[in-house]
Amino acid sequence: MADLHTFRKETRRWLEANAPASMRTPPANPDQICWGGRKTRYPDDVRRWLAVMAERGWTAPTWPREYGGGGLAKGEAKVLAEEMAKLRLRPPLTGFGLAMIGPLLLQEGSEELKREHLPPIVRGEIRWCQGYSEPGSGSDLASLQTRAVRDGDVFVVNGQKVWTSYGDKSDWMFLLVRTDFAAAKHSGISFLLMDLETPGVSVRPIMLISGSSPFCETFLADVRVPVRNVVGRVNGGWVLAKALLGHERTMIADAFKERDDAKRLVALARRYLGEDGGRVADARARDRIAQLEMDQACLDLTLARARDGAKAGHKPGPESSIFKLYGTELNQRRRELMVEILGPQALGWEGPGFSEEELKLTRDWLRSRGNSIEGGTSEVQLNIIAKRVLGLPD
Ligand SMILES: Cc1cc2nc3c(=O)[nH]c(=O)nc-3n(C[C@H](O)[C@H](O)[C@H](O)COP(=O)(O)OP(=O)(O)OC[C@H]3O[C@@H](n4cnc5c(N)ncnc54)[C@H](O)[C@@H]3O)c2cc1C
């Protein structure tokens, strides 16, 4: 405890001395969130914050030091998170490298792959995207058709991926390919790491209902990927694919954990529905806000328990489907309530008559429709919970 106390004091002092003042406020727009990578130029303070935190390995506080991480014990990582929260500091880095492929490589990667890929993830040098879904394979992912045929020490990859989030902004992709065409569908899949600069890769953004274009179609034509880039064993990719989905689903639910949303919701309700004796005037809105925040608190506490379990070495299992289902549907309820509170002011798309904040809330609400699809739909999560968590018959 004495050690933790000292660690807390030193951490606080270091954060106060090294965090740029502008990093103590939430990002004003998505461009200020640091995903790292070679293709995006971030504001100076964002880059400075990333650099100082990465140097200590504190972008990945619990990863081992030999792979660039902070090597912190569970208690120390918790103290760091608490001190960052007290100073209202932004995470220095986010992304699929830290949340998905990094944890998978730590668990299942060869020493060579860990040494090659983990340090650049920690430093935010390489941004990763996920090549799972295909035009004919979403929920039934194991039916995927992208082919990888061995030619000496490379695989020649042909096929198409779709819904590749941030494919155009990423540097590398982790993807699933079929390497045995005769085997049962789950048995012939391998898990590959691919540099998106490799000849034969082309990425095309798709425009969404929210007006932005965060994901892409990825076309692969005779792309030559070294065999040593296979994670695990050839044809053994399905087990890894599922393990990674566990990390992904926890990450998605984590993204919706309580931040300032409760205060924001109450402030919006006061502004648009009026006040009565210091309270939100509309009793029904008060009731819905209170219910939402209680449900959010339950999710936050359950996620905190799962995070503690993960730090103690417990791999995410099928229960991550519960977080994914509940977290995404809760976020959709929150976004829905926000636009209801705004009333007609939520009907804008662009132009005069609507503030920047109103326009953003409308677009965020539209974006939230995808939450119950990405990372596996809500129906698929319910199937997994029924079969693998509750043990119900098919
Ligand atoms: C915002 C967003 C980001 C994404 N990012 C990525 C990414 O980075 N990389 C990537 O590889 N993919 C990504 N995806 C794709 C995502 O994983 C798929 O959209 C998802 O798995 C569903 O597949 P599908 O779209 O083919 O729908 P389908 O599988 O065709 O499903 C259509 C409907 O049928 C239902 N359904 C299907 N099977 C069953 C069943 N067995 N039981 C009950 N209902 C069923 C589904 O719930 C759904 O309502 C993203 C999707 C979104 C929305």
The ligand as an SDF file (V2000), in Angstrom:
LIG
                    3D

 53 58  0  0  0  0  0  0  0  0999 V2000
  -20.3250    0.6160  -37.7810 C   0  0  0  0  0  0  0  0  0  0  0  0
  -19.8280   -0.7230  -38.2720 C   0  0  0  0  0  0  0  0  0  0  0  0
  -18.4670   -0.9920  -38.2790 C   0  0  0  0  0  0  0  0  0  0  0  0
  -17.9930   -2.2230  -38.7470 C   0  0  0  0  0  0  0  0  0  0  0  0
  -16.6440   -2.4210  -38.7990 N   0  0  0  0  0  0  0  0  0  0  0  0
  -16.1650   -3.5880  -39.3000 C   0  0  0  0  0  0  0  0  0  0  0  0
  -14.7450   -3.7950  -39.4180 C   0  0  0  0  0  0  0  0  0  0  0  0
  -13.9290   -2.9260  -39.0820 O   0  0  0  0  0  0  0  0  0  0  0  0
  -14.3130   -4.9510  -39.9410 N   0  0  0  0  0  0  0  0  0  0  0  0
  -15.1590   -5.9440  -40.3290 C   0  0  0  0  0  0  0  0  0  0  0  0
  -14.6840   -6.9960  -40.7480 O   0  0  0  0  0  0  0  0  0  0  0  0
  -16.5050   -5.7900  -40.2400 N   0  0  0  0  0  0  0  0  0  0  0  0
  -17.0270   -4.6190  -39.7450 C   0  0  0  0  0  0  0  0  0  0  0  0
  -18.3880   -4.4190  -39.6750 N   0  0  0  0  0  0  0  0  0  0  0  0
  -19.2890   -5.4550  -40.2120 C   0  0  0  0  0  0  0  0  0  0  0  0
  -20.0820   -6.1900  -39.1460 C   0  0  0  0  0  0  0  0  0  0  0  0
  -19.2580   -7.0730  -38.4210 O   0  0  0  0  0  0  0  0  0  0  0  0
  -21.2370   -6.9300  -39.8630 C   0  0  0  0  0  0  0  0  0  0  0  0
  -22.0780   -5.9400  -40.4300 O   0  0  0  0  0  0  0  0  0  0  0  0
  -22.0310   -7.7810  -38.9140 C   0  0  0  0  0  0  0  0  0  0  0  0
  -21.2850   -8.8870  -38.4890 O   0  0  0  0  0  0  0  0  0  0  0  0
  -23.3520   -8.2820  -39.5480 C   0  0  0  0  0  0  0  0  0  0  0  0
  -23.1080   -8.8790  -40.7760 O   0  0  0  0  0  0  0  0  0  0  0  0
  -23.9660   -8.4500  -42.0850 P   0  0  0  0  0  0  0  0  0  0  0  0
  -23.9240   -6.9580  -42.1800 O   0  0  0  0  0  0  0  0  0  0  0  0
  -23.4710   -9.2420  -43.2240 O   0  0  0  0  0  0  0  0  0  0  0  0
  -25.4770   -8.8490  -41.7350 O   0  0  0  0  0  0  0  0  0  0  0  0
  -26.1350  -10.2890  -41.8780 P   0  0  0  0  0  0  0  0  0  0  0  0
  -25.2470  -11.3170  -41.2670 O   0  0  0  0  0  0  0  0  0  0  0  0
  -26.5360  -10.5020  -43.3040 O   0  0  0  0  0  0  0  0  0  0  0  0
  -27.4230  -10.1370  -40.9650 O   0  0  0  0  0  0  0  0  0  0  0  0
  -28.6470   -9.5180  -41.4400 C   0  0  0  0  0  0  0  0  0  0  0  0
  -29.6890   -9.6290  -40.3320 C   0  0  0  0  0  0  0  0  0  0  0  0
  -29.9590  -11.0290  -40.0550 O   0  0  0  0  0  0  0  0  0  0  0  0
  -29.7870  -11.2970  -38.6720 C   0  0  0  0  0  0  0  0  0  0  0  0
  -29.2020  -12.6390  -38.4900 N   0  0  0  0  0  0  0  0  0  0  0  0
  -28.1920  -13.1840  -39.2100 C   0  0  0  0  0  0  0  0  0  0  0  0
  -27.9080  -14.4220  -38.7530 N   0  0  0  0  0  0  0  0  0  0  0  0
  -28.7490  -14.6620  -37.7000 C   0  0  0  0  0  0  0  0  0  0  0  0
  -28.9360  -15.7730  -36.8130 C   0  0  0  0  0  0  0  0  0  0  0  0
  -28.2000  -16.8700  -36.9170 N   0  0  0  0  0  0  0  0  0  0  0  0
  -29.8930  -15.6600  -35.8610 N   0  0  0  0  0  0  0  0  0  0  0  0
  -30.6530  -14.5310  -35.7430 C   0  0  0  0  0  0  0  0  0  0  0  0
  -30.5150  -13.4560  -36.5780 N   0  0  0  0  0  0  0  0  0  0  0  0
  -29.5880  -13.5180  -37.5370 C   0  0  0  0  0  0  0  0  0  0  0  0
  -28.8190  -10.2450  -38.1760 C   0  0  0  0  0  0  0  0  0  0  0  0
  -28.9650  -10.0230  -36.7770 O   0  0  0  0  0  0  0  0  0  0  0  0
  -29.2270   -9.0280  -38.9990 C   0  0  0  0  0  0  0  0  0  0  0  0
  -30.3230   -8.3800  -38.3880 O   0  0  0  0  0  0  0  0  0  0  0  0
  -18.9040   -3.2030  -39.2010 C   0  0  0  0  0  0  0  0  0  0  0  0
  -20.2800   -2.9450  -39.1890 C   0  0  0  0  0  0  0  0  0  0  0  0
  -20.7500   -1.7120  -38.7390 C   0  0  0  0  0  0  0  0  0  0  0  0
  -22.2330   -1.4540  -38.7380 C   0  0  0  0  0  0  0  0  0  0  0  0
  1  2  1  0
  2  3  1  0
  2 52  2  0
  3  4  2  0
  4  5  1  0
  4 50  1  0
  5  6  2  0
  6  7  1  0
  6 13  1  0
  7  8  2  0
  7  9  1  0
  9 10  1  0
 10 11  2  0
 10 12  1  0
 12 13  2  0
 13 14  1  0
 14 15  1  0
 14 50  1  0
 15 16  1  0
 16 17  1  0
 16 18  1  0
 18 19  1  0
 18 20  1  0
 20 21  1  0
 20 22  1  0
 22 23  1  0
 23 24  1  0
 24 25  2  0
 24 26  1  0
 24 27  1  0
 27 28  1  0
 28 29  2  0
 28 30  1  0
 28 31  1  0
 31 32  1  0
 32 33  1  0
 33 34  1  0
 33 48  1  0
 34 35  1  0
 35 36  1  0
 35 46  1  0
 36 37  1  0
 36 45  1  0
 37 38  2  0
 38 39  1  0
 39 40  1  0
 39 45  2  0
 40 41  1  0
 40 42  2  0
 42 43  1  0
 43 44  2  0
 44 45  1  0
 46 47  1  0
 46 48  1  0
 48 49  1  0
 50 51  2  0
 51 52  1  0
 52 53  1  0
M  END
$$$$
